[in-house]
Amino acid sequence: MLKHKDVLGLYDLSAEEIDEILTVGMSMKKLLRQNIKKLPHLQGKSVTTLFYENSTRTRCSFELAAKYMGAHVVNIAAASSSVQKGETLVDTGKTLDAMKNDVIVIRHPMGGAPRLLAKTVRAHVVNAGDGMNEHPSQALLDMLTMRENFPSLEGLRVAILGDISHSRVAKSNLFGLRKMGAEVRMYAPRTLMPTGIDKMGAKICSSREEAVDGADVVMGLRIQLERQHAGNFPSLGEYAKFFGVNEAVMQYAKPGALVMHPGPVNRGVELTSALIDGDTSRIEEQVLSGIAVRMAILFLLTKEEV
Amino acid sequence: MILKNADVVLKDGVRKLDIRIEDGRIAGLGRFEGEGIDCTGLTVFPGFIDMHVHLREPGFEKKEDIASGSAAAVRGGFTQICCMPNTRPVTDNKVVVSYIVNRAKEVNLCKVRPIGAITEGQEGKNLAAIGAMKAAGAVALSEDGKSVLSAGLMANAMMYAADFGLKCLCHCEDASLVDGGVVNEGYYSTLTGLKGSIRAAEDIVIAREICLAESLALPVHICHVSTYSGVQLIREAKARGVQVTAETCPHYFTLTDEVIASFDTNTKVNPPIREEKDRLAIIEGLRDGTLDCIVTDHAPHHADDKNVEYALAAFGISGLETSFALSYTQLVRGGTLTLEQLADKMSAAPARILGLEGGAVEPGAPADLTVVDLNEAWTIDPAQFVSKGKNTPFAGREVYGKVRYTIVDGAIRYEG
């Protein structure tokens, strides 16, 4: 059982809560592997996904997670909702609450929006990514994937490379991994490295090789083309050449180090295709972990009420 | 009327005196016979003057109007306030200036002095009707809320305004650097994922206005300084004789950006609340005279403007009713300023900068006086505000110094 009403970020969750989500998530994943997709945990519950930003994989993952456990699921895409008629988030939340939703899964382009919603509604709120703030379920699925491959997260060395400035994934992973005793090393061009992240427990490295050196896991983060247009780097080609992870860089990691990426991947930019498709890649595995960990979150949030 | 046995804050110190008021003016300081208000244990300041206030009328009366803003002013001890031109329509012509002047006279609480826009519609293209606004009662010019983008137009504005004895009050913000930033760039912007804005966004324009003032040998005033580096730019400019004056606000010397971690939209203000080294530099700037005065940048908003996502929330803090207590508590009780220095920052300096009457307790001066109980501790509660804007990051904070009377031209306009 979680101590919090909502899952807004890993900054707020304790190591014990993270551990519990991962433990339940691993059981869920075992069931999914056996192709068991009809579980009773959320029967009679309503889950609404409220997405103010486009998303295929995360929304779909939450929807399937809820449906596999028997919940009623409604999907709201902001483009077709009352938002376009000028309704505020607070009013939308009150409406969804009045409809007896048990859980609202929200994605929003602005940091802190899930927190505002959570303050407003009785329903449990799950943050599916808010601006540059957090993306807790992504980090939890990353950690679940790591935990399946290593005896423990404690002492694990994780290298994160890519657009860290704009990445809620990097921050949620940093908070979560540090709480579980892992080491986090980061590398990015200075224009994509946020101020003060070292004070949150990351080691900021001065080269790709230093970041990857001795790593158990190497995680690439998506580089959006719009960052090039914003002047953060000259071109995707130049990014790949000087900041991307390739086989030569991977030589510095521990033998057999895992390659991960939250997706969608720009092949040949953050990671080379050989790494994406290689034996040590866990990118597809992360997708199944995503459903499992979201099942765990939804179950643990609503469990007390059963 | 006689204020009896008060601790009176004079330019050179605090003395126990009676103040005799006749025909709206201070008739004498000393010992006087006759009926009066017993001010034993109370302190009398020259009426506070706030040269940076948003009254929202005309156009945004849901947030504030001249009546509610004036009521908030006298409750905060202010006898005179200057209101910024970002109204709707913009205060860029004599009609709006006259409207504000006349409406304030009807309200008849404190003196309200309009500030005109520098350019028509605050659009940064054509100079506003500066001469006509001056004739109608404008006391300064400002593009508040943004900078005049073109340095060339700003130079012309400073020169043309000088012909009418007006100063430009400069909100310093380089839009290309702010680029949608809503908080200070630093540890807490990264922690919250809220978009940050670096100090240079403010400093670059402070430097530009200083360069213009120096080149043109004209005065300029810098609004709401929030950065340590901005303080240093102004200090250096003053040292070489540039005619630059500057203001800051209580939130910049009281808070640090740690407060944004709660995502409380009442902490959203422009320029943003910065870090401890900025806060300490602002205090030092007030102490050594680099920063001439304290203003509120009173920016009242309706709850609807704040009960939204942080990035969408309106910028601003409702400040008139907390400014004195925050300043007294932080700066005087904190050991930075004496009472007479605080009186200078909150009354004499704004009067000097804008050429307004008031700012001193002396015979012949208008009887604009603020009577305060310095020993009374109280807790800031926005529900008690008479301003329509309840938006404050200071709710629940314990402060010292409660306004007892606000006297404007010899008439008691607030009693608390």
Interface residues (C-beta under 8 A of the other chain):
Chain A: Y11 T88 L89 V90 H108 M110 G111 G112 A113 R115 L116 D130 G131 M132 N133 E134 R168 K171 P194 T195 G196 I197 K199 M200
Chain B: E185 G186 Y187 Y188 S189 T190 L191 T192 G193 L194 K195 G196 F263 D304 N307 V308 E309 Y310 A311 L312
